[in-house]
Amino acid sequence: MFDRPPSGQKAVLIHLDVRGVASAASSDYESDRREFEDLARSAGADVLLLIGGSRQRPDAGLYIGSGKADEVAAAVAAGGAELAIFNHDLSPSQERNLEKILRCRVLDRAGLILDIFARRARSHEGKLQVELAQLRHLRTRLVRGWTHLERQKGGIGMRGPGETQLETDRRLIDDKIVTLRRHLEEVRARRAQNRNSRKRNEVPSVSLVGYTNAGKSSLFNAMTGDDTYASSKLFATLDTTVRRLDLPEGEPAVLADTVGFIRDLPHDLIAAFRATLEESRESDLLLHVTDASDPERMARIEQVNAVLHEIGADEVPRLQVFNKIDLREDETARIERDDSGLAVRVYVSAQTGAGLDLLKAAIVERIRPGLPEFLILVPPHAARLRAQLFELRAVRREQIEEDGSAHLTVSLAYERLRGLCVAAGLEPPPEPRMLEEWESSNR
């Protein structure tokens, strides 16, 4: 049992290659190192030194081995560092052993990301989610056990001491976790209710996903005209924002800006942000935003795909969006299609606005095929029905006859259209069929 050293801002970073395959000079190692330094600075650390190296496998007691631990301890003492940050996930025992040797606070990768999330969370929901993840992480790292604070043992026949301070802390954390889970379940229920309301109104939902700092929030602002906070810092925004998205031909939709992903995102954080991440899983279309100027962009795509798999969003239709083409001279705004002619990739710049019209057109193309088109005749006395269809932005084309009746090409879910026609006293279409089928049967 020991008291943990106080924390601070002066930090020594430790980043080892422990895969036993890539050398310390590999591109993956260098890319991870740069990302690690960005993470540390995003958390407010004053980076004094970064210590590298490689190991075939982690050491059971110290992760980095005794020799490397002595090297880090000397660097900490020489620089007056108050914090040693590891770009690895440490077990609670490894963290405690390292703090005894280094004589400074030790933070692993998961703890570092949690600290950044705690700084960035602004909404009540975001703060609840981060606090839950922090408590789950902290629960296994309680190290104090003050025997002088043990409760008095009971009466005759009771054996052993009462509840230790360590047990008290753990029990209090467990109680707090239960409370936070209940509050987040309420948040989840409200989000589900909002999604169901949008589905009843036939409003498609589109979500932005991608690696952190890919420009999702900037793209969100450019497409919706909103002023959501956007910055080049990692995890600049955490709280999901949903706004109306105006698409070509009056197509109704909502766009959601979600938290950015990162390599080895802590599982506690994924679990805590379940209510937020469900916004992506329940979307009609995912816009996977990638930084086109990032030399590691293909690896980033795979890392985002891994997180989408973990949250169960594999089957959601996806449109790849390469952002920041203004930073590359060899890229232009364009749509790329697969062999069947389906839009699969769009190249844009949220900064200059290049390609945003192409992106909106591609979104319409991807979300519209799920809605069949019908040709209906609306007589003058059913003008209310015509107005409702326009309010729903379901009318694709209209032709007015001399008697005031309207031939409308409508794209809408069949059950919704049938209910509107019956309410207006009109005969609904006999069955849902695409406009092409109707035209072929009437040639």
N, C-alpha and C positions, 0 to 999 in steps of 0.2 A: 504494500500500500504506500502511495506517495502522492504528494501534491504536484499537479502538472505545472510546468513553467508558465509564466505569463506570456501572452501573445504580443505581437507587434507588427510593424510594417516592413522592416528590413529583413530580406529573405535571401536564402541560398536555395537554388533550384537543383534538383537531382533528376536526371533523365538518362536511363540506361536502356540499352538494347538487350532484352532478355529473351528474344525469340530464338537465338541460337542459329539463325539463318542469315539475316541481313547484317552487314557490317555497320560500324558507327558512321561510315561515310556514305551510306545509301541514301537515296532520295526520300524513302519513307522515314528514315530516322531524322533527317534534316527537316522534313515537313512537320513531323510530330513535335520536334524541338521548337520550331517557330510558333506553332499553335500553342504549345505549352507556355512559352514566354508571353504570348498575347493573353492567355487565360490569367496568368499571374498578375499582369499589369491591369487587366480588366477588374481584378479583385482589389486593386489598390496597393499591391505589393511594390516595394522599392527593391528591385532586383539587384543584388550585389554581385552575384556570380552564378554561373550554371556549370554544374559538374556532370560530365558524361562518362561513358564507359559501356561495357557489354558483359553479359553473363550468359552462360548456357541455360541456367535455371535459377529461380529465386532462392535465396537462402531462407530456411524455415524460420529462423529466429529474428533475422534483421533485414531480410529481403535483399539487401545489397552486399552482404558479407561483412566480416569484421574489419578487413583491410580498408575497404571503401568507406565503412562507417568512421574509422579513425581519420581518413582523409577529409570527410565532410565535417567532422568535429573540429579539426584544425582550421578549416576554412571559416566555420561559424565563429570560433574564438577570435581569429585574426580580424574578421570584418565586423565583429560586434553584432552579428545577425541575431534576430529574435525569433526567427521562423525558418524552418526547413520544409520546403514543399516538394513532394515526390510526384512525378508524373506516372504513378502506378497506384493500384489499389492495395492498400496495406491491411493486414488483419489487425484486430485490436491489440494482440500480444506483440506483433512487430512494431506497432506504433508506440506502445509503452516502452519496449526495449530500446528503441531508437531515441526516445526522449531522455532516458537515463544516461545514454552515452553522449548524445549531442548537447544536452543541457539547454535545450530550447524547445519551443513548441513544434510539433511535427504535424503536417497536414498532408493527406494523400489526395489523389486526383478527384475522388468523389467528394471529399470535404471541400476542395477548392471550388468545384462547380456549384456545390450547394451554397457556398458563401457568395458567389456571384449572383445566383438566383435570389438570395435573400436581399442583396443590394438593389436588384432590378425590379422586384415585385412591387407593384403600385396598387392594384385593386385589392379589395377584401378577399376575393377568391384566390388570387395569386399568392397572397400572404399566407392564407390557410394551407395551400398546397405545399409551399416551401417549408412552412413550419412542420408539417407532417413528415416530410422527407428528412428534415434535420433531426427530428426526434427519433425516427427509425434508425438513422445513422448513429446518433448519440447513444442509443440504448445499449449497444454492445461495447461502448467505449467508456463506461463509468469505471473509474479507477479508485475513487476514494472509499475508505471504509473506516470511518472514525469510531473506534470502539467506545469512546467516552460519550457518544451520542446514542448508544444502544438503549432501547427501551428496557425498563425494569422487567425482569422475568416474573412470571406469575406466581401463584400461591403454591400450596402444598402439592407435591407430585410433579410440578412443572420442571422440565430439564432444559439446560442450556440457556444462553442469553436470549434477549428479546430481539426485535427487528433492528438490524444494523442500518446505518445511514445509507449504505449502498442499496440495500433492499428497499428502503423508503423511497430513495430517488427513482429506482426502477418502477416501483408501484405507481408513483406520481406520474411518471412518463407514460406508463401504460394507460392510466386514466385519461390523460390528456390526449393520447392517440385515439382512444375510443370517441372522445368528444369531437375531435377534428374530423374523424371519419364520418360521424353523423352529420356534421355541418356540410361536408363535401358531398354526401349523398343527396342532401337537399339541393345543392347546386347542380348536381347531375340530373336530378329530376326536373329542375327548371329548364335546363338546356334541352332535355328530351322533349319537354312540352313545347318549347319554341320551335324545335325541329319538326315536330308533328304538325304544328300550326302551319309552317311553311309548306310542308308536303300537302296538306289539305288544300292549300291555295295554289298548288301546282307551281311553286316557285323553286327552281333548281338551286342547289347549294354548291358553291365552288370554294375549295380551300387551298391556300398557299402553304406548301411544305418545302423543306429544303434545309441544307446545312446552314448553321449559324453564319451570319455576315454575308449571305449570298445576295442580299438586297431585297428581301421579301417585303419589308415594311415600306421601302421606297417605291416598290412596284405597286403595293397596295394603295398608297397615297396617289400615285400617278393614275391609277385606273378608276378610283372612286372619288377623287377630289378631296379626300380627307387629309387631316394633318397629324396622323399618328406619329409618335416619336420614332425617329429613325436615326441611327448612328452607325459608324464603322466599328464600334466596339462589339465584342462577342456578346451574344445574348442581350442586345440593347433593349429588346422588348420581350416580355413574357406573357402578358395578358392577352387572351384571344379577343380580337375586335371583329365585329361583323357589321358590314355596311352594304347598302344597296349598290348594285352594279348595273349600270345602264349599258345594254348591249345593242348591236345593230338590229334594225327591224323591230325595235321595241321589245326584244326578248327580256323577260323579267328574270332576275337572278340576285343572289346575295353572295358576297365574297367575304371569306374569313381569313384573317391573318393569324397564324398559329406560332407557337414557340419554335425556335430553331433547334435542329438536331446537332449532335456532335459525336465523334468517335467515343465509344465506351461510355455512353450516357448512363449514369447510375440507375440501377433498377429501382431503387427507392424513389427516385425522381420520376421515372416513368409511371410507377404505381400511383404516386401522389398526384400527378398531372393527368390521371385517367379521364376525368371529366372534360378537361380541355382537349386532350388528344382524340376523344370520341368525336369531336367536331369534324376531324379529318376522316375518321373511319365511316361516319354516316353521310359523308358528302356524295354528291352525284358525280363530281369530277375533282381530281387533285391536280393542281398546277405545281409540278416539281421544279422549283426554281434553283438554278445552278449558276455560279459565277463563271462566266465564259472566259474570264481572264485568269482564272486560277489554274496553275499548271497541274494541280492534283485533282482536277474536277472529276475525272472518271472514278477515282477512289472515293471522292465525296459522294458521288451518286450511289455507289455500292453501300456506303455506310448509312445513307438515308434509307435506302431500300431495306436494310437490315432492321432499322427501327420501325419502319412501316409494317414489316412482317411481324415484329414483336407485338405491335398494338392491334394486329388483325386487320390491316388495311390493304392486304395484298390484292384483293379482288376489285378494289375501287378503280374505275377508269382513270388513266393518268395521261397528262399532257406535259411533255418536257419543255421547260422554258429556260433558255440560255440568256441570262441577263448580263448587263455591263459590256455589251459589244462595243460601246464607245471607247473602251480601254484596249481594243484590239483593232489594228488597221486592216486585218485580213477578213473581218466579219462584216456582214451587211444584214439588215433586217429582212427576214424571209420566213416562209413556212416550208418545212420538209415533211414529205408524205411517205407512207409505206407503199408496198406493191399494190395494195387495194385502193390507194388514193386517199387514205385516211390521214388527217393531220396528226403527226406524232411529235414534232419538235417545232418550236418557234424561237427565233432569235430577236431579242429586243434590247432596248436601253431605257430603264426607268428614269435615268438622269436626263436624257435628251428627248425622250418620248418616241424615239424611233421604234417602229414595229408594234406599237400598242394597238393600232387599228387592226393589224393582222392577228394579234393575239385574241382580241375580242371576237373577230370573225371565226377563228379556230375554236373558241369556246362555244359559240353558237352551234358550230358544226358538230361538236362532240356531244353537246347536251340535247340537241334537237332530235336525233334519230330515235330516241326512246318514246317520243310522242307521235302518235299517228295523226295524219291529216284527213280532214273531212270536208266535203263540199255541201253546204246547207243553204236552203232558200229561206230567208227571213222576210215575211210579208210586212207591210207598213204598220199593222196593228201590233206587231211584236218588236217594236223599236227598243223596248226595254232589254230584250235579249241581246240585240245588237250592241247596245251600250255596255252590257255586262261582259260580253266577249272582248270588247275593246279595253275595258278596265283590266281584264285578266291578261292583256297583251297576247291574246291567242289568235288574233286575225292576221293571216299572212297576206291575203289578197282580197280585194272587194270589187264587185261590179254592180253598179246601181242600174236597175231597169226603169223604163218610162213610167210604170205604175207605182214607183217608189219602193218596190221590193229590192232586196239585196242578195246577191249570190256571194257567199263568204267562203273562202278557203280557211279552215280553222285547224290549228294544231293544239290538241287538248286531250287529256286523258278521257277515255270513252265514258266512264261512269259519271265524270263531272259534266261532260257535255250532255249526256242523256238526262241528268237531273235538271239542268237548265232548260232544255227543250220541253220537258214534261211540265215544269213550272210555268212556262210561257204558253202552254196549250198547243204545242207543236209536236208532230210525229218525230221522234228521234231517229237517227240513223239506225238501220236494222242490225248492223254488226260493225265492230271496229275493223277498218281496212285502210290501207294507205291510199293516198290520192292516186298514185300510179295504177293501182289495181282498179280503182273506180273508173279512171279514164280508159283503161284497156277494155273494160267490160261494156263501155258505152261507145266504142268506135264503130 
